[in-house]
Protein backbone atom coordinates (compact mmCIF):
# COMPACT_ATOMS: atom_id res chain seq x y z
CA UNK A 1 0.00 0.00 0.00
CA UNK A 2 1.16 3.52 -0.82
CA UNK A 3 1.19 6.61 1.37
CA UNK A 4 -2.07 7.88 -0.14
CA UNK A 5 -3.80 4.59 0.70
CA UNK A 6 -2.57 4.72 4.30
CA UNK A 7 -3.57 8.37 4.55
CA UNK A 8 -7.08 7.61 3.26
CA UNK A 9 -7.39 4.82 5.82
CA UNK A 10 -6.20 7.26 8.46
CA UNK A 11 -8.84 9.78 7.38
CA UNK A 12 -11.52 7.11 7.89
CA UNK A 13 -10.26 6.62 11.46
CA UNK A 14 -9.93 10.36 12.14
CA UNK A 15 -13.38 11.09 10.69
CA UNK A 16 -15.17 8.82 13.18
CA UNK A 17 -17.55 10.98 15.28
CA UNK A 18 -15.77 10.38 18.61
CA UNK A 19 -12.35 11.08 17.10
CA UNK A 20 -13.67 14.28 15.51
CA UNK A 21 -14.95 15.28 18.96
CA UNK A 22 -11.55 14.54 20.53
CA UNK A 23 -9.85 16.61 17.80
CA UNK A 24 -12.24 19.52 18.41
CA UNK A 25 -11.67 19.35 22.16
CA UNK A 26 -7.93 19.23 21.57
CA UNK A 27 -7.69 22.22 19.23
CA UNK A 28 -10.07 24.28 21.41
CA UNK A 29 -8.11 23.53 24.58
CA UNK A 30 -4.84 24.05 22.72
CA UNK A 31 -5.90 27.46 21.43
CA UNK A 32 -7.13 28.48 24.87
CA UNK A 33 -3.91 27.48 26.63
CA UNK A 34 -1.85 29.02 23.84
CA UNK A 35 -3.64 32.32 24.43
CA UNK A 36 -3.14 32.22 28.20
CA UNK A 37 0.38 33.48 28.99
CA UNK A 38 2.64 31.04 30.81
CA UNK A 39 0.58 27.94 30.01
CA UNK A 40 1.83 25.87 27.10
CA UNK A 41 0.68 22.69 25.36
CA UNK A 42 3.16 20.58 27.35
CA UNK A 43 1.53 21.56 30.64
CA UNK A 44 -1.96 20.89 29.24
CA UNK A 45 -1.10 17.46 27.85
CA UNK A 46 0.60 16.59 31.16
CA UNK A 47 -2.57 17.58 33.05
CA UNK A 48 -4.73 15.41 30.81
CA UNK A 49 -2.52 12.29 31.01
CA UNK A 50 -4.16 10.88 34.17
CA UNK A 51 -7.64 11.94 32.99
CA UNK A 52 -7.35 10.07 29.66
CA UNK A 53 -5.95 6.91 31.23
CA UNK A 54 -9.20 4.97 30.71
CA UNK A 55 -10.03 6.47 27.29
CA UNK A 56 -9.47 5.13 23.78
CA UNK A 57 -5.75 5.41 22.84
CA UNK A 58 -6.42 6.76 19.33
CA UNK A 59 -8.87 9.41 20.57
CA UNK A 60 -6.58 10.50 23.40
CA UNK A 61 -3.52 10.84 21.16
CA UNK A 62 -5.57 12.72 18.53
CA UNK A 63 -6.64 15.12 21.30
CA UNK A 64 -3.03 15.56 22.45
CA UNK A 65 -1.92 16.34 18.89
CA UNK A 66 -4.79 18.84 18.57
CA UNK A 67 -3.63 20.54 21.77
CA UNK A 68 -0.10 20.75 20.34
CA UNK A 69 -1.26 22.35 17.08
CA UNK A 70 -3.77 24.60 18.87
CA UNK A 71 -1.14 25.81 21.32
CA UNK A 72 1.06 26.88 18.42
CA UNK A 73 -1.87 28.81 16.92
CA UNK A 74 -2.99 30.44 20.17
CA UNK A 75 0.48 31.61 21.21
CA UNK A 76 0.40 34.28 18.51
CA UNK A 77 -2.62 36.00 20.12
CA UNK A 78 -0.78 36.58 23.40
CA UNK A 79 2.38 37.70 21.62
CA UNK A 80 0.57 40.18 19.37
CA UNK A 81 -1.95 41.67 21.81
CA UNK A 82 -0.10 41.35 25.12
CA UNK A 83 3.57 41.38 24.02
CA UNK A 84 4.04 38.33 26.27
CA UNK A 85 5.25 35.22 24.42
CA UNK A 86 3.72 32.10 25.95
CA UNK A 87 6.64 30.04 24.64
CA UNK A 88 10.15 30.78 23.37
CA UNK A 89 8.95 30.08 19.82
CA UNK A 90 6.62 33.12 19.99
CA UNK A 91 9.30 35.67 20.90
CA UNK A 92 9.78 36.84 17.31
CA UNK A 93 6.02 37.13 16.73
CA UNK A 94 5.80 39.49 19.72
CA UNK A 95 8.61 41.62 18.30
CA UNK A 96 6.72 42.70 15.16
CA UNK A 97 3.14 41.67 15.97
CA UNK A 98 2.78 43.85 19.07
CA UNK A 99 4.09 46.86 17.12
CA UNK A 100 1.37 46.21 14.53
CA UNK A 101 -1.27 45.98 17.28
CA UNK A 102 -0.13 49.28 18.79
CA UNK A 103 -0.43 50.88 15.34
CA UNK A 104 -4.04 49.69 15.07
CA UNK A 105 -3.23 46.70 12.81
CA UNK A 106 -3.70 43.92 15.32
CA UNK A 107 -6.40 42.35 13.12
CA UNK A 108 -4.18 41.79 10.05
CA UNK A 109 -1.37 40.59 12.35
CA UNK A 110 -3.65 37.95 13.89
CA UNK A 111 -5.00 37.03 10.44
CA UNK A 112 -1.60 36.51 8.83
CA UNK A 113 -0.52 34.46 11.87
CA UNK A 114 -3.63 32.23 11.67
CA UNK A 115 -3.58 31.75 7.87
CA UNK A 116 0.19 31.25 7.86
CA UNK A 117 -0.15 28.63 10.58
CA UNK A 118 -2.86 26.90 8.51
CA UNK A 119 -0.78 26.87 5.31
CA UNK A 120 2.34 25.69 7.14
CA UNK A 121 0.45 23.03 9.12
CA UNK A 122 -1.16 21.65 5.96
CA UNK A 123 2.09 21.43 3.95
CA UNK A 124 4.12 20.13 6.89
CA UNK A 125 1.54 17.43 7.76
CA UNK A 126 1.69 16.16 4.17
CA UNK A 127 5.48 16.19 4.48
CA UNK A 128 5.18 14.12 7.66
CA UNK A 129 2.93 11.60 5.86
CA UNK A 130 5.35 11.12 2.96
CA UNK A 131 8.66 11.18 4.85
CA UNK A 132 7.69 8.93 7.79
CA UNK A 133 7.45 5.63 5.81
CA UNK A 134 11.01 6.03 4.47
CA UNK A 135 12.44 6.61 7.94
CA UNK A 136 10.49 3.60 9.22
CA UNK A 137 12.02 1.35 6.52
CA UNK A 138 15.48 2.46 7.59
CA UNK A 139 14.73 1.98 11.29
CA UNK A 140 13.43 -1.59 10.79
CA UNK A 141 17.04 -2.80 10.33
CA UNK A 142 18.00 -1.52 13.79
CA UNK A 143 19.49 -3.97 16.30
CA UNK A 144 20.27 -3.45 20.01
CA UNK A 145 23.41 -1.36 19.41
CA UNK A 146 21.62 0.87 16.89
CA UNK A 147 18.74 1.40 19.30
CA UNK A 148 21.17 2.24 22.10
CA UNK A 149 22.89 4.80 19.85
CA UNK A 150 19.44 6.21 19.07
CA UNK A 151 18.72 6.53 22.80
CA UNK A 152 22.05 8.34 23.27
CA UNK A 153 20.99 10.69 20.47
CA UNK A 154 17.68 11.29 22.25
CA UNK A 155 19.44 12.05 25.53
CA UNK A 156 21.89 14.47 23.93
CA UNK A 157 19.08 16.12 21.98
CA UNK A 158 16.93 16.90 24.99
CA UNK A 159 19.94 17.99 27.03
CA UNK A 160 21.21 20.49 24.47
CA UNK A 161 18.02 21.61 22.74
CA UNK A 162 16.08 22.60 25.91
CA UNK A 163 17.12 25.61 27.96
CA UNK A 164 20.09 27.91 27.53
CA UNK A 165 22.76 25.69 29.08
CA UNK A 166 23.78 22.23 27.88
CA UNK A 167 25.25 21.51 31.33
CA UNK A 168 21.93 22.22 33.03
CA UNK A 169 20.18 20.09 30.43
CA UNK A 170 22.52 17.17 31.17
CA UNK A 171 21.97 17.62 34.90
CA UNK A 172 18.20 17.44 34.40
CA UNK A 173 18.64 14.36 32.21
CA UNK A 174 20.64 12.53 34.89
CA UNK A 175 17.94 13.32 37.44
CA UNK A 176 15.49 11.53 35.14
CA UNK A 177 17.86 8.60 34.52
CA UNK A 178 18.34 8.20 38.28
CA UNK A 179 14.57 8.13 38.82
CA UNK A 180 14.34 5.49 36.07
CA UNK A 181 16.57 3.15 38.12
CA UNK A 182 14.09 3.02 41.01
CA UNK A 183 12.16 -0.25 41.28
CA UNK A 184 12.77 -3.88 40.35
CA UNK A 185 15.51 -4.65 37.80
CA UNK A 186 13.73 -6.44 34.95
CA UNK A 187 16.79 -8.61 34.19
CA UNK A 188 17.93 -9.74 37.64
CA UNK A 189 14.77 -9.18 39.71
CA UNK A 190 16.69 -7.23 42.36
CA UNK A 191 15.33 -4.01 43.86
CA UNK A 192 17.16 -0.77 43.17
CA UNK A 193 16.95 2.51 45.12
CA UNK A 194 13.61 1.56 46.72
CA UNK A 195 14.95 2.06 50.29
CA UNK A 196 12.57 -0.57 51.60
CA UNK A 197 9.46 1.35 50.52
CA UNK A 198 6.97 -1.12 48.95
CA UNK A 199 5.30 1.64 46.88
CA UNK A 200 8.58 2.20 45.01
CA UNK A 201 8.96 -1.40 43.85
CA UNK A 202 6.95 -0.68 40.68
CA UNK A 203 9.11 2.34 39.92
CA UNK A 204 8.20 6.00 39.57
CA UNK A 205 4.99 6.73 37.67
CA UNK A 206 5.78 8.82 34.58
CA UNK A 207 2.35 10.48 34.65
CA UNK A 208 2.83 11.66 38.25
CA UNK A 209 6.25 13.15 37.46
CA UNK A 210 5.00 14.88 34.31
CA UNK A 211 1.95 16.41 36.02
CA UNK A 212 3.96 17.42 39.10
CA UNK A 213 6.88 19.06 37.32
CA UNK A 214 4.96 20.78 34.53
CA UNK A 215 1.74 21.75 36.35
CA UNK A 216 2.52 21.92 40.09
CA UNK A 217 6.03 23.30 39.58
CA UNK A 218 4.83 25.95 37.10
CA UNK A 219 1.97 27.04 39.39
CA UNK A 220 4.31 27.41 42.38
CA UNK A 221 6.79 29.35 40.23
CA UNK A 222 4.12 31.81 39.05
CA UNK A 223 2.75 32.21 42.60
CA UNK A 224 6.24 32.94 43.94
CA UNK A 225 6.62 35.84 41.52
CA UNK A 226 3.77 37.71 43.21
CA UNK A 227 1.43 40.28 41.66
CA UNK A 228 3.32 42.28 39.06
CA UNK A 229 0.29 44.39 38.13
CA UNK A 230 -2.15 44.00 35.26
CA UNK A 231 -0.77 43.47 31.76
CA UNK A 232 -1.91 45.85 29.06
CA UNK A 233 -3.90 44.12 26.32
CA UNK A 234 -3.93 45.92 22.98
CA UNK A 235 -7.48 46.15 21.61
CA UNK A 236 -8.16 44.77 18.12
CA UNK A 237 -9.17 47.87 16.21
CA UNK A 238 -10.67 47.83 12.73
CA UNK A 239 -11.11 44.79 10.51
CA UNK A 240 -9.55 41.43 11.32
CA UNK A 241 -9.16 40.70 7.61
CA UNK A 242 -6.07 41.37 5.51
CA UNK A 243 -6.10 43.72 2.53
CA UNK A 244 -4.57 42.96 -0.89
CA UNK A 245 -1.19 44.43 0.08
CA UNK A 246 -1.07 42.28 3.24
CA UNK A 247 -1.77 39.14 1.19
CA UNK A 248 0.91 40.07 -1.34
CA UNK A 249 3.48 40.58 1.42
CA UNK A 250 2.50 37.45 3.39
CA UNK A 251 2.23 34.50 1.02
CA UNK A 252 5.95 34.17 0.26
CA UNK A 253 6.95 34.39 3.96
CA UNK A 254 4.34 31.70 4.71
CA UNK A 255 5.99 29.32 2.23
CA UNK A 256 9.54 30.22 3.24
CA UNK A 257 8.69 29.83 6.92
CA UNK A 258 7.18 26.39 6.23
CA UNK A 259 10.26 25.13 4.43
CA UNK A 260 12.53 26.52 7.15
CA UNK A 261 10.50 25.28 10.13
CA UNK A 262 9.62 21.74 9.01
CA UNK A 263 13.15 20.32 8.52
CA UNK A 264 14.44 22.05 11.66
CA UNK A 265 11.55 20.63 13.69
CA UNK A 266 12.29 17.17 12.27
CA UNK A 267 16.01 17.35 13.10
CA UNK A 268 17.18 15.73 16.35
CA UNK A 269 18.74 19.05 17.29
CA UNK A 270 15.68 20.99 16.16
CA UNK A 271 13.09 22.98 18.03
CA UNK A 272 10.53 25.59 17.07
CA UNK A 273 12.47 28.56 18.42
CA UNK A 274 15.42 28.00 16.08
CA UNK A 275 13.18 27.93 13.01
CA UNK A 276 11.39 31.15 14.02
CA UNK A 277 14.66 32.98 14.60
CA UNK A 278 16.02 31.89 11.21
CA UNK A 279 12.74 32.73 9.46
CA UNK A 280 12.77 36.23 10.95
CA UNK A 281 16.37 36.76 9.87
CA UNK A 282 15.51 35.53 6.35
CA UNK A 283 12.50 37.84 5.99
CA UNK A 284 14.51 40.79 7.21
CA UNK A 285 17.13 40.19 4.53
CA UNK A 286 14.63 39.63 1.70
CA UNK A 287 12.07 42.33 2.51
CA UNK A 288 11.36 45.27 0.21
CA UNK A 289 10.32 47.32 3.26
CA UNK A 290 13.35 47.24 5.60
CA UNK A 291 12.26 50.46 7.30
CA UNK A 292 9.22 48.65 8.76
CA UNK A 293 11.20 45.96 10.57
CA UNK A 294 11.18 46.86 14.24
CA UNK A 295 8.10 49.00 13.69
CA UNK A 296 5.55 46.34 12.74
CA UNK A 297 6.45 44.52 9.51
CA UNK A 298 3.81 41.96 8.54
CA UNK A 299 6.51 39.66 7.06
CA UNK A 300 8.04 39.46 10.56
CA UNK A 301 4.79 37.88 11.78
CA UNK A 302 3.90 35.74 8.74
CA UNK A 303 7.23 33.94 8.33
CA UNK A 304 8.00 33.04 11.97
CA UNK A 305 4.42 31.92 12.66
CA UNK A 306 4.52 29.60 9.63
CA UNK A 307 7.90 28.27 10.77
CA UNK A 308 6.48 27.76 14.28
CA UNK A 309 3.61 25.56 13.09
CA UNK A 310 5.65 23.71 10.48
CA UNK A 311 8.15 22.75 13.18
CA UNK A 312 5.30 21.26 15.24
CA UNK A 313 4.56 18.80 12.42
CA UNK A 314 8.28 18.27 11.90
CA UNK A 315 8.66 17.33 15.57
CA UNK A 316 6.26 14.41 15.03
CA UNK A 317 8.57 12.87 12.40
CA UNK A 318 11.28 11.68 14.85
CA UNK A 319 8.68 11.07 17.57
CA UNK A 320 6.49 8.70 15.55
CA UNK A 321 9.20 7.00 13.47
CA UNK A 322 12.02 6.69 16.03
CA UNK A 323 10.42 7.46 19.40
CA UNK A 324 12.69 10.52 19.63
CA UNK A 325 11.19 13.62 21.34
CA UNK A 326 12.68 17.00 20.38
CA UNK A 327 10.31 19.32 22.30
CA UNK A 328 8.77 19.36 25.76
CA UNK A 329 5.32 18.61 24.33
CA UNK A 330 6.72 15.70 22.31
CA UNK A 331 8.25 14.32 25.51
CA UNK A 332 4.86 14.42 27.24
CA UNK A 333 3.19 12.85 24.18
CA UNK A 334 5.77 10.06 24.42
CA UNK A 335 4.56 9.50 27.98
CA UNK A 336 1.01 9.44 26.57
CA UNK A 337 1.94 6.64 24.15
CA UNK A 338 3.56 4.63 26.92
CA UNK A 339 0.53 5.16 29.14
CA UNK A 340 -1.38 2.96 26.66
CA UNK A 341 1.43 0.42 26.37
CA UNK A 342 2.61 1.79 23.01
CA UNK A 343 6.20 2.60 22.04
CA UNK A 344 6.57 5.07 19.14
CA UNK A 345 8.98 3.81 16.51
CA UNK A 346 9.10 1.71 13.36
CA UNK A 347 7.30 -1.27 14.91
CA UNK A 348 4.31 0.93 15.76
CA UNK A 349 3.72 1.54 12.04
CA UNK A 350 3.67 -2.23 11.51
CA UNK A 351 1.70 -3.29 14.61
CA UNK A 352 -0.76 -0.41 14.89
CA UNK A 353 -0.97 1.39 11.52
CA UNK A 354 -4.57 2.53 12.06
CA UNK A 355 -3.60 4.50 15.15
CA UNK A 356 -0.52 6.11 13.55
CA UNK A 357 -2.17 7.07 10.27
CA UNK A 358 -5.34 8.13 12.05
CA UNK A 359 -3.20 10.46 14.17
CA UNK A 360 -1.44 11.90 11.09
CA UNK A 361 -4.74 12.34 9.21
CA UNK A 362 -6.31 14.01 12.25
CA UNK A 363 -3.72 16.77 11.96
CA UNK A 364 -5.17 17.72 8.57
CA UNK A 365 -8.65 17.93 10.09
CA UNK A 366 -7.29 19.85 13.11
CA UNK A 367 -5.81 22.48 10.77
CA UNK A 368 -9.19 23.22 9.22
CA UNK A 369 -10.82 23.31 12.66
CA UNK A 370 -8.21 25.77 13.91
CA UNK A 371 -8.69 28.13 10.99
CA UNK A 372 -12.44 28.21 11.68
CA UNK A 373 -11.90 28.67 15.43
CA UNK A 374 -9.22 31.35 15.33
CA UNK A 375 -10.41 34.15 13.07
CA UNK A 376 -14.17 34.39 13.83
CA UNK A 377 -13.73 33.80 17.58
CA UNK A 378 -10.80 36.14 18.19
CA UNK A 379 -12.91 38.23 20.60
CA UNK A 380 -13.51 35.15 22.78
CA UNK A 381 -9.80 34.31 22.94
CA UNK A 382 -8.93 37.88 23.88
CA UNK A 383 -11.36 37.70 26.83
CA UNK A 384 -9.38 34.75 28.23
CA UNK A 385 -6.53 37.17 28.86
CA UNK A 386 -8.65 38.84 31.57
CA UNK A 387 -8.83 35.70 33.77
CA UNK A 388 -7.06 36.50 37.08
CA UNK A 389 -3.89 34.45 37.48
CA UNK A 390 -4.74 33.28 41.05
CA UNK A 391 -7.94 31.68 39.74
CA UNK A 392 -6.18 30.19 36.76
CA UNK A 393 -3.34 28.53 38.63
CA UNK A 394 -5.52 27.47 41.55
CA UNK A 395 -7.66 25.65 38.98
CA UNK A 396 -4.55 23.98 37.54
CA UNK A 397 -3.47 22.79 41.00
CA UNK A 398 -6.95 21.41 41.71
CA UNK A 399 -7.18 19.68 38.32
CA UNK A 400 -3.68 18.17 38.69
CA UNK A 401 -4.51 16.79 42.15
CA UNK A 402 -7.88 15.34 41.15
CA UNK A 403 -6.40 13.79 37.99
CA UNK A 404 -3.65 12.07 39.97
CA UNK A 405 -6.15 10.77 42.55
CA UNK A 406 -8.39 9.48 39.74
CA UNK A 407 -5.56 7.60 38.04
CA UNK A 408 -3.94 6.26 41.22
CA UNK A 409 -5.90 6.80 44.46
CA UNK A 410 -3.01 6.63 46.91
CA UNK A 411 -1.75 8.94 49.66
CA UNK A 412 1.80 7.98 48.71
CA UNK A 413 1.16 9.05 45.08
CA UNK A 414 -0.13 12.43 46.28
CA UNK A 415 3.02 12.81 48.35
CA UNK A 416 5.10 12.04 45.26
CA UNK A 417 3.07 14.63 43.32
CA UNK A 418 3.91 17.30 45.89
CA UNK A 419 7.58 16.27 46.16
CA UNK A 420 8.17 16.34 42.41
CA UNK A 421 6.15 19.57 42.17
CA UNK A 422 8.58 21.19 44.62
CA UNK A 423 11.50 19.76 42.62
CA UNK A 424 10.01 21.24 39.45
CA UNK A 425 9.67 24.62 41.17
CA UNK A 426 13.31 24.58 42.35
CA UNK A 427 14.48 23.63 38.85
CA UNK A 428 12.45 26.49 37.33
CA UNK A 429 13.94 28.96 39.82
CA UNK A 430 17.50 27.96 38.93
CA UNK A 431 16.87 27.68 35.18
CA UNK A 432 17.01 23.89 34.77
CA UNK A 433 14.79 22.50 31.96
CA UNK A 434 12.01 20.08 32.96
CA UNK A 435 11.61 18.02 29.77
CA UNK A 436 14.95 16.11 30.09
CA UNK A 437 13.78 14.69 33.44
CA UNK A 438 10.68 13.20 31.82
CA UNK A 439 12.63 11.90 28.80
CA UNK A 440 15.28 10.33 31.04
CA UNK A 441 12.56 8.60 33.09
CA UNK A 442 10.81 7.25 29.97
CA UNK A 443 13.78 6.28 27.78
CA UNK A 444 16.24 5.33 30.53
CA UNK A 445 14.93 1.75 30.99
CA UNK A 446 14.80 1.24 27.18
CA UNK A 447 18.40 2.43 26.79
CA UNK A 448 19.55 0.15 29.61
CA UNK A 449 17.73 -2.81 28.07
CA UNK A 450 19.28 -2.29 24.60
CA UNK A 451 22.76 -1.73 26.07
CA UNK A 452 22.57 -4.98 28.03
CA UNK A 453 21.39 -6.88 24.95
CA UNK A 454 24.19 -5.49 22.79
CA UNK A 455 26.85 -6.35 25.40
CA UNK A 456 25.37 -9.83 25.94
CA UNK A 457 25.55 -10.59 22.21
CA UNK A 458 29.16 -9.33 22.02
CA UNK A 459 30.11 -11.09 25.29
CA UNK A 460 31.04 -7.82 26.97
CA UNK A 461 32.96 -6.25 24.06
CA UNK A 462 32.23 -2.52 24.36
CA UNK A 463 33.62 -1.75 20.88
CA UNK A 464 30.54 -3.40 19.36
CA UNK A 465 28.65 -0.19 20.14
CA UNK A 466 30.76 1.70 17.58
CA UNK A 467 31.41 -0.88 14.84
CA UNK A 468 27.95 -0.74 13.26
CA UNK A 469 27.79 1.93 10.49
CA UNK A 470 24.27 3.02 11.55
CA UNK A 471 25.24 3.21 15.23
CA UNK A 472 28.39 5.16 14.35
CA UNK A 473 26.39 7.65 12.25
CA UNK A 474 23.84 8.09 15.05
CA UNK A 475 26.60 8.77 17.57
CA UNK A 476 28.16 11.33 15.22
CA UNK A 477 24.75 12.99 14.86
CA UNK A 478 24.50 12.98 18.66
CA UNK A 479 27.79 14.88 18.83
CA UNK A 480 26.47 17.36 16.26
CA UNK A 481 23.17 17.61 18.14
CA UNK A 482 25.14 18.82 21.13
CA UNK A 483 26.93 21.56 19.17
CA UNK A 484 24.43 22.68 16.51
CA UNK A 485 21.77 24.15 18.86
CA UNK A 486 24.43 26.22 20.61
CA UNK A 487 25.65 27.67 17.31
CA UNK A 488 22.19 28.16 15.76
CA UNK A 489 20.77 29.73 18.90
CA UNK A 490 23.68 32.13 19.12
CA UNK A 491 23.22 33.17 15.49
CA UNK A 492 19.43 33.47 15.64
CA UNK A 493 19.36 35.33 18.94
CA UNK A 494 22.15 37.61 17.74
CA UNK A 495 19.88 38.69 14.89
CA UNK A 496 16.95 39.31 17.25
CA UNK A 497 19.06 41.19 19.80
CA UNK A 498 20.47 43.40 17.04
CA UNK A 499 16.91 44.13 15.90
CA UNK A 500 15.82 44.89 19.46
CA UNK A 501 18.73 47.28 19.97
CA UNK A 502 17.95 49.02 16.69
CA UNK A 503 14.25 49.38 17.57
CA UNK A 504 15.09 50.88 20.99
CA UNK A 505 17.39 53.44 19.37
Secondary structure, DSSP 8 states (H G I E B T S, - for coil): --HHHHHHHHHHHHTSHHHHHHHHHHHHHHHHHHHSTT--HHHHHHHHHTTTTTS-HHHHHHHHHHHHHHHHHHHHHHHHHHS--SSGGGHHHHHHHHHHHHTT-HHHHHHHHHHHHHHHHHHHHHHHHHHHHHHHHHHTT--HHHHHHHHHHHHHHHHHHSSS-HHHHHHHHHHHHHHHH-EE-TTT--EES-TT-GGGTT---HHHHHHIIIIIHHHHHHHHT------------S-SS--HHHHHHHHHHHHHHHHHHHHHHHSTT--HHHHHHHHHHHHHHH-S-GGGTTT--THHHHHHHHHHHHHHHHHHHHHHHH----SHHHHHHHHHHHHTT---SHHHHHH-HHHHHHHHHHHHHHHHHHHHHHHHTHHHHHHHTTS-HHHHHHHHHHHHHHHHHHH---HHHHHHHHHHHHHHHHHHHTT--SHHHHHHHHHHHHHHHHHHHHHHHTTT-TTHHHHSHHHHHHHHHHHHHHHHHHHHHHHHHHHHHHHHHHHH-
